[in-house]
Amino acid sequence: MTTTSGTRPDVYVFDFVRTPRGKGGPTGSLHSITPVDALVHLHQALAGRTGLDPGAVEDVVIGNAAQVAEQGANIARTSVLMAGWPDTVPGATLNRFCASGVDAVAQTAGRIRGGDIDLAIAGGVESVSRVPMFSDGGPLWTDELVINRIGSIHMGVAADLNATIEGFDRDELDAYGLETQQKATAAWAAGFYANSVVPITLADGAVFDRDELVRPGTTRESLAALEPAFAGLGDAGQDALALSHHPHLGEIRHLHTVGTSPAVADGAALLLLGSARSAERTGLRPRARVVASVTASTDPVIMLTAGQTAVEQVIAKAGLRPADIDVFEFAEAFAALCLRFRSALDAGPDRLNPNGGTIAMGHAFGATGAILVGQCIDELEARDGRYAVAAVSGAAGLGVAVLLERVPRG
């Protein structure tokens, strides 16, 4: 292992664990599991498989997009205490909407690189079935003055707006929706997720061990039969609001369906990060190096392009080109944005979400970004690659990207 110039250490990821993702509703398998319990389960699993002394952890940073009710009151610190870890282990919860989990990794890595801490946990959690979307009642969702001034529209309407801007048609979106389902089905069948997914025993004794939103029977015909999902919101005034900010567009074509949109999910993920010094002290083996991160923002009405902007910026920041990146794990915030990403970065199916994405396996808002960082590492190891980028676009035009480099064994 090497360190960067001066006293700024490199930052490594030592391990990654996550829960399976459950449907984000009362019939979902994780509905009976509180978000605190999901995190406790992963804290214990991470310590068990790495031999980590919890007392050596200098902070736990958890991303979460709806910090109220069971996800309120700094769930990161609560989960540490409920896991039985020493009182000396701090915790903090952050919210950058859907990019919260990847931003938890980015911010934690920055503190390690700056020398403030040596060993920490970063991740995310979201229980949409127990704390539904928009439960925080924030002004971005509820205050008419704020909504109109900013142009705060539903993410699905923003996705249709982007499809309109880019000129995509329904067939192209459906083709992507089928592709991600087929990739996820194949990856689960091949055992790709077995190393990182930690099964959970449910109250009835059943063992929940796989993402339950994957639909192996999906076909082009079944996707073509679906109705547009967000036309009703558009007719109810959201199209008019969006077009008041972008009148030159004339109209919004509603093309996304539930088959080309990310289904809401419950889930959690944790990554163990540290410096070279912490690795030498603990004997932990680095799996990847955090090269750089970028937080970007863009037009809050168009909204969903910020993740791609962050990817482009983080690659340039590291002095690389898109062709140097072996794997892109990009949150599938609707099919149109993935097609836009693929075109701009020449990221074909073998490099963009090669094992399926959130359209197929579900979007657990605060956890998704942390899951994508971990999947980057798993895929780099599987293909003997070097560089990967994980990125998420969030509400109000926010995006975060993290660039990783695999650390070879030996």
C-alpha positions as CSV (number, residue, x, y, z in Angstrom):
1,M,0.0,0.0,0.0
2,T,1.1,3.5,-0.7
3,T,0.2,6.9,0.6
4,T,-0.4,10.1,-1.3
5,S,2.1,13.0,-1.2
6,G,2.7,14.8,2.0
7,T,0.7,13.7,5.0
8,R,-2.6,13.1,3.2
9,P,-3.2,9.3,3.3
10,D,-4.9,7.2,0.7
11,V,-8.3,5.9,1.7
12,Y,-9.2,2.3,1.3
13,V,-12.4,0.2,1.4
14,F,-11.9,-2.9,3.4
15,D,-15.3,-4.6,3.1
16,F,-18.9,-4.2,2.1
17,V,-22.1,-5.8,3.3
18,R,-25.8,-5.1,2.5
19,T,-29.2,-6.5,3.2
20,P,-31.3,-8.0,0.4
21,R,-33.7,-5.4,-0.9
22,G,-37.4,-5.8,0.0
23,K,-40.5,-4.4,-1.7
24,G,-41.2,-0.9,-0.3
25,G,-44.6,-1.6,1.0
26,P,-46.6,-3.5,3.7
27,T,-46.2,-6.8,1.7
28,G,-42.4,-6.4,1.4
29,S,-40.3,-9.0,3.2
30,L,-38.4,-6.3,5.2
31,H,-41.6,-4.5,6.4
32,S,-41.3,-6.2,9.8
33,I,-37.6,-5.1,10.2
34,T,-37.0,-1.6,11.6
35,P,-34.3,0.4,10.0
36,V,-32.4,0.4,13.2
37,D,-32.5,-3.4,13.3
38,A,-31.4,-3.6,9.7
39,L,-28.3,-1.5,10.5
40,V,-27.6,-3.5,13.7
41,H,-27.7,-6.7,11.7
42,L,-25.1,-5.3,9.3
43,H,-22.9,-3.8,12.0
44,Q,-22.7,-7.3,13.6
45,A,-22.1,-9.0,10.2
46,L,-19.3,-6.6,9.2
47,A,-17.5,-7.0,12.6
48,G,-17.9,-10.7,12.4
49,R,-16.5,-11.3,8.9
50,T,-13.6,-8.8,9.2
51,G,-12.6,-9.5,12.8
52,L,-13.1,-5.8,13.4
53,D,-12.8,-4.5,17.0
54,P,-15.8,-2.1,17.1
55,G,-14.0,0.1,19.6
56,A,-11.5,1.0,16.9
57,V,-14.2,2.6,14.7
58,E,-13.9,6.4,14.9
59,D,-17.2,7.3,13.3
60,V,-20.3,5.8,11.7
61,V,-21.9,7.9,8.9
62,I,-25.2,6.8,7.5
63,G,-27.2,8.3,4.6
64,N,-30.9,8.5,4.9
65,A,-33.5,10.5,2.9
66,A,-36.4,10.6,5.3
67,Q,-35.1,11.4,8.8
68,V,-38.4,11.2,10.7
69,A,-40.2,8.7,12.9
70,E,-38.2,5.4,12.9
71,Q,-35.5,7.0,10.9
72,G,-35.2,10.1,13.0
73,A,-33.0,11.2,15.9
74,N,-29.7,10.3,14.3
75,I,-30.3,6.7,13.4
76,A,-26.5,6.1,12.9
77,R,-25.7,6.7,16.6
78,T,-28.8,4.7,17.7
79,S,-27.8,1.7,15.6
80,V,-24.3,1.7,17.1
81,L,-25.6,1.7,20.6
82,M,-28.2,-1.0,19.8
83,A,-25.5,-3.1,18.3
84,G,-23.8,-3.1,21.7
85,W,-20.7,-1.3,20.4
86,P,-18.7,0.8,22.9
87,D,-20.1,4.1,23.9
88,T,-17.0,5.7,22.4
89,V,-18.1,5.0,18.8
90,P,-19.8,8.2,17.4
91,G,-22.5,8.3,14.7
92,A,-23.9,10.8,12.2
93,T,-26.8,10.7,9.8
94,L,-26.8,12.8,6.6
95,N,-29.4,13.6,3.9
96,R,-28.5,14.4,0.3
97,F,-31.8,12.8,-0.9
98,C,-31.2,9.7,-3.0
99,A,-27.4,10.4,-3.1
100,S,-27.2,10.1,0.7
101,G,-25.5,6.7,0.8
102,V,-22.8,7.5,-1.8
103,D,-22.3,10.9,-0.1
104,A,-21.7,9.2,3.2
105,V,-18.9,7.3,1.6
106,A,-17.5,10.4,0.0
107,Q,-17.6,12.6,3.1
108,T,-16.1,9.8,5.3
109,A,-13.3,9.2,2.8
110,G,-12.6,13.0,2.8
111,R,-12.2,13.0,6.5
112,I,-9.8,10.0,6.4
113,R,-7.8,11.6,3.6
114,G,-7.6,14.8,5.6
115,G,-6.2,12.9,8.6
116,D,-9.1,13.6,11.0
117,I,-9.9,9.9,11.4
118,D,-8.3,6.6,10.5
119,L,-11.1,4.0,10.5
120,A,-14.8,4.5,9.9
121,I,-18.0,3.0,8.6
122,A,-20.1,4.7,5.9
123,G,-23.4,3.5,4.5
124,G,-27.1,4.1,4.2
125,V,-30.5,2.8,5.2
126,E,-34.1,3.3,4.0
127,S,-37.3,1.6,5.1
128,V,-39.8,3.0,2.6
129,S,-42.4,0.5,3.8
130,R,-42.3,1.9,7.3
131,V,-41.3,5.5,6.6
132,P,-42.8,6.4,3.2
133,M,-41.3,8.8,0.7
134,F,-41.9,12.5,1.5
135,S,-42.7,11.6,5.2
136,D,-40.5,14.4,6.4
137,G,-43.1,16.9,5.0
138,G,-40.3,19.3,4.0
139,P,-41.0,22.5,2.2
140,L,-39.7,21.1,-1.1
141,W,-42.7,18.8,-1.1
142,T,-45.4,20.8,0.8
143,D,-44.8,24.6,0.6
144,E,-46.5,26.0,-2.5
145,L,-44.2,29.1,-2.6
146,V,-41.1,26.9,-2.5
147,I,-42.5,24.4,-5.0
148,N,-43.4,27.1,-7.5
149,R,-40.2,29.1,-7.0
150,I,-37.9,26.1,-7.4
151,G,-40.1,24.1,-9.8
152,S,-40.3,21.2,-7.5
153,I,-41.9,18.4,-9.5
154,H,-42.1,14.6,-8.9
155,M,-39.0,12.7,-10.0
156,G,-41.1,10.7,-12.5
157,V,-42.3,13.8,-14.2
158,A,-38.7,15.0,-14.3
159,A,-37.7,11.7,-16.0
160,D,-40.4,12.2,-18.6
161,L,-39.1,15.7,-19.1
162,N,-35.6,14.4,-19.7
163,A,-36.9,11.7,-22.1
164,T,-38.6,14.6,-24.0
165,I,-35.5,16.7,-24.1
166,E,-33.3,13.8,-25.3
167,G,-35.9,12.6,-27.9
168,F,-36.1,9.0,-26.6
169,D,-39.1,6.9,-27.6
170,R,-41.0,4.4,-25.6
171,D,-39.4,1.4,-27.3
172,E,-35.9,2.6,-26.3
173,L,-37.0,3.0,-22.7
174,D,-38.6,-0.4,-22.6
175,A,-35.5,-2.0,-24.2
176,Y,-33.4,-0.7,-21.3
177,G,-36.0,-1.8,-18.7
178,L,-35.8,-5.4,-20.2
179,E,-32.0,-5.3,-20.2
180,T,-31.6,-4.4,-16.5
181,Q,-34.1,-7.1,-15.5
182,Q,-32.2,-9.7,-17.6
183,K,-28.9,-8.6,-16.1
184,A,-30.2,-8.8,-12.5
185,T,-31.7,-12.2,-13.1
186,A,-28.5,-13.6,-14.6
187,A,-26.3,-12.1,-11.8
188,W,-28.5,-13.6,-9.1
189,A,-28.5,-17.0,-10.9
190,A,-24.7,-16.8,-11.2
191,G,-24.2,-16.1,-7.5
192,F,-22.7,-12.6,-8.0
193,Y,-24.4,-11.1,-5.0
194,A,-23.7,-14.0,-2.6
195,N,-20.5,-12.5,-1.1
196,S,-22.0,-9.2,0.0
197,V,-25.7,-9.8,0.7
198,V,-26.2,-10.8,4.4
199,P,-29.4,-12.8,4.8
200,I,-31.9,-11.8,7.4
201,T,-34.1,-14.2,9.5
202,L,-37.6,-12.9,9.6
203,A,-40.1,-13.1,12.5
204,D,-41.7,-16.2,11.0
205,G,-38.3,-18.0,10.8
206,A,-38.0,-17.6,7.0
207,V,-34.6,-16.6,5.7
208,F,-34.7,-13.6,3.4
209,D,-31.6,-13.7,1.2
210,R,-32.3,-12.1,-2.2
211,D,-33.7,-8.9,-3.8
212,E,-37.3,-9.6,-4.2
213,L,-38.2,-7.0,-6.9
214,V,-36.4,-8.8,-9.7
215,R,-38.9,-10.0,-12.3
216,P,-37.3,-12.8,-14.3
217,G,-40.4,-13.2,-16.5
218,T,-40.2,-9.7,-17.9
219,T,-40.5,-9.4,-21.7
220,R,-40.7,-6.6,-24.3
221,E,-44.4,-7.5,-24.7
222,S,-45.1,-7.2,-21.0
223,L,-43.3,-3.9,-20.8
224,A,-45.1,-2.5,-23.8
225,A,-48.5,-3.3,-22.2
226,L,-47.8,-1.0,-19.3
227,E,-49.4,2.4,-19.1
228,P,-47.4,5.6,-18.5
229,A,-46.9,6.0,-14.8
230,F,-46.7,9.8,-14.4
231,A,-49.2,11.2,-16.9
232,G,-51.8,11.8,-14.2
233,L,-49.3,13.9,-12.2
234,G,-48.6,15.8,-15.3
235,D,-52.3,16.5,-15.9
236,A,-52.7,17.5,-12.3
237,G,-50.5,20.5,-12.8
238,Q,-46.9,19.2,-12.7
239,D,-46.4,19.5,-16.4
240,A,-47.6,23.1,-16.3
241,L,-45.2,23.8,-13.4
242,A,-42.2,22.3,-15.2
243,L,-43.0,24.1,-18.5
244,S,-43.3,27.4,-16.7
245,H,-39.6,27.0,-16.0
246,H,-38.8,25.6,-19.5
247,P,-41.5,27.1,-21.8
248,H,-39.4,26.4,-24.9
249,L,-40.1,22.7,-24.6
250,G,-43.8,23.0,-25.4
251,E,-44.9,19.7,-24.0
252,I,-43.8,16.7,-21.9
253,R,-44.2,13.3,-23.4
254,H,-45.0,10.8,-20.7
255,L,-43.2,7.6,-21.6
256,H,-41.9,6.0,-18.4
257,T,-43.8,3.1,-16.8
258,V,-43.3,1.1,-13.7
259,G,-41.2,-1.1,-15.9
260,T,-38.7,1.6,-16.7
261,S,-38.8,3.4,-13.3
262,P,-37.0,2.3,-10.1
263,A,-39.3,0.6,-7.7
264,V,-39.1,1.8,-4.1
265,A,-37.4,-0.7,-1.7
266,D,-36.2,-1.3,1.8
267,G,-32.6,-2.0,2.4
268,A,-29.3,-1.0,4.1
269,A,-25.6,-1.2,3.3
270,L,-22.3,-0.6,5.1
271,L,-18.7,-0.1,4.0
272,L,-15.6,-0.2,6.2
273,L,-13.1,2.5,5.2
274,G,-9.7,3.4,6.5
275,S,-6.2,4.6,5.9
276,A,-3.1,2.6,5.2
277,R,-2.1,3.2,8.9
278,S,-5.4,1.6,10.1
279,A,-4.8,-1.4,7.8
280,E,-1.3,-1.9,9.2
281,R,-2.7,-1.6,12.8
282,T,-5.7,-3.9,12.3
283,G,-4.5,-6.4,9.7
284,L,-7.5,-5.5,7.4
285,R,-6.9,-6.1,3.7
286,P,-7.9,-3.2,1.4
287,R,-10.1,-4.2,-1.5
288,A,-10.2,-0.8,-3.2
289,R,-8.9,2.7,-3.0
290,V,-11.2,5.8,-3.0
291,V,-9.5,7.9,-5.7
292,A,-11.8,10.9,-5.7
293,S,-15.3,12.1,-5.3
294,V,-17.5,15.0,-6.6
295,T,-20.7,16.5,-5.6
296,A,-22.6,18.3,-8.4
297,S,-25.8,20.2,-8.8
298,T,-27.9,21.3,-11.7
299,D,-31.3,22.7,-12.7
300,P,-33.7,21.4,-10.1
301,V,-36.5,21.0,-12.6
302,I,-34.5,18.8,-15.0
303,M,-33.1,17.4,-11.8
304,L,-31.9,14.0,-12.7
305,T,-28.8,14.8,-14.8
306,A,-26.6,15.8,-11.8
307,G,-25.3,12.3,-11.2
308,Q,-23.9,12.1,-14.7
309,T,-22.4,15.5,-14.3
310,A,-20.7,14.3,-11.1
311,V,-19.3,11.2,-13.0
312,E,-17.9,13.3,-15.8
313,Q,-16.3,15.7,-13.3
314,V,-14.8,13.0,-11.0
315,I,-13.2,11.2,-14.0
316,A,-11.6,14.4,-15.2
317,K,-10.5,15.3,-11.7
318,A,-8.5,12.1,-11.5
319,G,-6.9,12.8,-14.9
320,L,-8.8,9.8,-16.6
321,R,-11.1,9.4,-19.5
322,P,-14.4,7.6,-19.6
323,A,-12.7,4.8,-21.6
324,D,-10.5,4.1,-18.6
325,I,-13.4,3.2,-16.4
326,D,-14.2,-0.6,-16.3
327,V,-17.5,-0.3,-14.5
328,F,-20.1,2.4,-14.0
329,E,-22.7,1.7,-11.3
330,F,-25.2,4.5,-12.0
331,A,-28.5,4.6,-10.0
332,E,-31.2,3.8,-12.5
333,A,-33.3,6.9,-11.8
334,F,-35.5,6.0,-14.8
335,A,-34.5,4.5,-18.1
336,A,-34.1,7.8,-20.0
337,L,-31.2,9.0,-17.7
338,C,-29.4,5.7,-18.2
339,L,-29.7,6.0,-22.0
340,R,-28.4,9.6,-21.8
341,F,-25.5,8.4,-19.6
342,R,-24.6,5.5,-22.0
343,S,-24.6,7.8,-25.0
344,A,-22.5,10.5,-23.4
345,L,-19.8,8.2,-21.8
346,D,-19.9,5.5,-24.4
347,A,-20.8,3.1,-21.6
348,G,-22.2,-0.1,-23.2
349,P,-24.1,-2.8,-21.4
350,D,-21.0,-4.6,-20.3
351,R,-19.8,-1.5,-18.4
352,L,-23.0,0.2,-17.3
353,N,-24.8,-1.6,-14.4
354,P,-23.5,-5.0,-15.6
355,N,-25.4,-6.9,-12.9
356,G,-28.7,-5.0,-13.1
357,G,-29.7,-1.8,-11.4
358,T,-32.4,-0.2,-9.3
359,I,-35.1,-0.5,-12.0
360,A,-34.8,-4.3,-11.5
361,M,-33.8,-4.6,-7.9
362,G,-35.3,-1.6,-6.2
363,H,-34.2,1.8,-4.9
364,A,-33.8,2.1,-1.2
365,F,-33.1,5.8,-1.3
366,G,-30.5,6.4,1.4
367,A,-28.9,3.0,1.0
368,T,-28.7,2.9,-2.8
369,G,-25.4,4.9,-3.2
370,A,-23.6,2.8,-0.7
371,I,-24.8,-0.4,-2.4
372,L,-23.5,0.9,-5.7
373,V,-20.0,1.6,-4.2
374,G,-19.9,-1.9,-2.9
375,Q,-21.1,-3.4,-6.2
376,C,-18.3,-1.5,-8.0
377,I,-15.7,-3.3,-5.8
378,D,-17.4,-6.7,-6.3
379,E,-17.5,-6.3,-10.1
380,L,-13.9,-5.0,-10.3
381,E,-12.7,-8.1,-8.5
382,A,-14.9,-10.4,-10.7
383,R,-13.5,-9.0,-13.9
384,D,-10.0,-8.1,-12.7
385,G,-10.7,-4.5,-13.6
386,R,-9.0,-1.3,-12.3
387,Y,-11.4,1.6,-12.1
388,A,-15.1,2.0,-11.3
389,V,-17.4,4.9,-10.6
390,A,-20.6,4.8,-8.5
391,A,-23.0,7.7,-8.8
392,V,-26.6,8.8,-7.9
393,S,-28.8,11.6,-8.9
394,G,-31.1,13.1,-6.3
395,A,-34.0,15.4,-5.8
396,A,-33.6,19.2,-6.4
397,G,-30.8,18.6,-8.9
398,L,-28.1,17.0,-6.7
399,G,-25.6,14.3,-7.7
400,V,-22.6,12.6,-6.1
401,A,-20.0,10.3,-7.7
402,V,-17.2,8.3,-6.1
403,L,-14.2,6.9,-8.2
404,L,-12.6,3.7,-7.0
405,E,-9.5,1.8,-7.9
406,R,-9.2,-1.9,-7.2
407,V,-6.3,-3.0,-4.9
408,P,-5.0,-6.3,-6.3
409,R,-4.6,-9.3,-3.9
410,G,-1.1,-10.2,-2.9
